[in-house]
Amino acid sequence: MIVTFPFEDDPYYSPPPSVSYAASNGAALTTPALVKKYLDQARGLSGGVFPVGINRFWHGGVHLKSTKPVRAVAAGVIVAYRLDSDYTHSSLDMKVKENAKPAPRRSAYRQISGSFVLIRHELEKNNGANPTNRYTGAHFYSLYANLMPLSSMKDKRLLPPFLATGESFLPVSALRGDLVTILALNNDPHRMSRIRVTDVNTGGTVEGWIEHLYLDLDPAVPLAVSAKVRLGYPIGALYGNHPTEKMWRTLDAVKTVSHPVRAGEVIGYAGMTDGQLGVIADSFHLEIFTADNALVKPMKALEPLNIVNPSLAHQDYADGGKSDGAGKVWLTRIAQLMKRPPFGVSALTSSDVIGVSAGSCFASAIPCRVDGKPGTSALELRCFKLFDLSGVAWYAYSSQALAAADGRSFANDAWISLTTDSDWMSSGWLAYDDRDLNTTDDAFVEDDDAVMQQILGAACKLPAALNLNDLHSAGVDAILRRTAVRFHTEWDKDHNATRYQKLKTGAHPPLPQLTDEQFNAFLDDVGRQQFWTEAQVKKDGVTSPSLTPRAQPMDAKNWHFHPLGFLAQMRECLTTDVHLSEEAFEQEILRSWNTGLKLIEKRLAQLEPWKEATATLPSPPAPTPVVAREYATTHDIHNIGHVTFWENFIYWFGVDPNAIAAPETLHGTLAAAPAGHHVYLYMKGMRNFFRHISLQRVIKGAVGFEAGAWVHPASYPVRPLQPAQAGFQMEYANIGCQYGLFFRPFSKNDPVDQNRMEVQLHEVAHLQNTAHAKDQIIALPAATSDPKDFNGRTAYGARAARVLAEFSPNWALANAESIAFFIESAKDEPELDA
């Protein structure tokens, strides 16, 4: 899931990203720099601050200012909106000015916009370890309020598609790789084309508009009317109109909808908000809220025993639950790290140990023995091998007791305490219920200085009182951005008269006491911006095991996160490759799925003669290619590319497609049949998966493994992939995609080697409805010369996969690595239609 900021350029259409890990594709800034930019912006507005507004009302978000389009911060579903036709005058401002003595100079009344967009975001993952109790999702709402009304927005060059295309969203189920026909082009900033697409369930055609990002386009080939292009992404609907047709949705009313929206999509423009010195133009309210504070549950430190098996890797919550042990890892204490294992080939000395500060980030943590090698039993796992963001390996004991037992004084502090980046609490989140900070449950904060002192004091743990003269200093910002507070949402109009009663009694200085007439005018102003009941806001999150969105109403008293801190933390936690920005990673995944599908479809077409197990076998090409058995003869492996289907089949599986084979899969040993038939069935299942899968169903990999990717092969998908029924909302596979530091992007011109797309192909080959392949162990015949020590190793990597093919074809034919390399080898065959 891409997480962006609301004024950043569209991550899908921005220029190519920097090679730096931390660079944002959209903004060309690191996440900390982006946060600083937004905090500076919010500070400049002086009024809409979190969690207490300048008027000492509880305030669930921040106000931001810009003339750029407001964009969705993550993929989700728009569940409610209101689009006002124009600004309206403030009833309270009118009453105050009418009753002022002496009458002030005639001035314009304050303007109000009730326009808003509410998006529900559901990112739920389950790796099969604990389908019922395991919480691995990020569920939240993003709210964009005080947006620009139609009167000021209608002439913008770039319009929000969901508002400007009418209410006819054309349902159609189409899959990645499906051919569509271009019917019309519009090369304005909306970057959309009108297409004709065939529904995969009904066979009927649907015509409508689609953004270019959903098409698998070759940048070197310009789009043209009547051209046929592939879909690069599964789709569930088309727009009935182009935004420039300005078919506006219902105006001046809260409407509930279920409209999918992607990260970076334009949803409106900033309107007006109140500031200390009056109305601030081109500003809006951004808010993040959830039903529960499950995202900030404290965790215990990582333990080696919990991350031995990638499909079961987890981290324990303090309350006994389990969290996903996924992603980068962080030191929770100042520690000494060792440049080499504590006991190895050469003796460790004090010069090999250096201090590292708490909070340091590492790409992964791998349990290991004291000599740095993998352990065969949990009792041997006494150390962690850490890879920093540059790929350098470090070592440390996994507990203080183990470090002390080393016996060498310089190793006494060479132990670490780790959490993953899914541990939001250890990253500084502070969660408060309003009753912890206030004595009354209403809209007001009785003593904002005391509230701030409590929040800041708890974070800093300083003996002296903090200076609150500048509540927006950098240090205070750093604390508040990691704060979550539960209080009654300001968007709920029920009981307004009692919740705001202090304005009528004058009990909330410095705001003046309001007359009955002014108080009613205030309630009118507030009510025109509220929406909670009409929007029918439901609890965020999904049910288990169906993973359908929860339908229970959300309590109006809910958890509010500092929105800028929330987005920054999500960006850090969801960045799945240490070398790439999250936007670059997601775009690479998209390219990989599309390229992988083409290679799979090519292989499927080549294997058509073996479709039926009993069909007449085709004649081999003349002359029949001979692939040298290198390791058996030269005791070495020199991987090379081959340029024909027949050669590559023999090279990666050890037999030709006509050979009768019985592959040993996770299903068990398959019935004897031509090898080409077995692989044909694999390709058929993999094509189905690659066509259905959507990007946000690819998840982070578990910690503790240099390979960096994994899948739980025996469980998912648990149901047939049915696009019409599933709507692409909850179809996924548990593929971990925090790739090892040595994996590169796929390149058609590279020699045979491991890369990030090969990892995807490998993991998909494990699924029960594709190949259900194993990670096979190499077993060489007795007395075989084995100078490279392949015997007993898992056949990971191209070299090991080749050795497996030489000696054990029935295993190679059901080895995930061998299947992946066979698919990728199609790139070297000239008939590939890239």
Order of alpha helices (4+ residues) and beta strands (2+ residues): alpha-beta-beta-beta-beta-alpha-beta-beta-beta-alpha-alpha-beta-beta-beta-beta-beta-beta-beta-beta-beta-beta-beta-beta-beta-beta-beta-beta-beta-beta-beta-beta-alpha-beta-beta-alpha-alpha-alpha-beta-alpha-alpha-alpha-alpha-beta-alpha-alpha-alpha-alpha-beta-beta-beta-beta-alpha-alpha-alpha-alpha-alpha-alpha
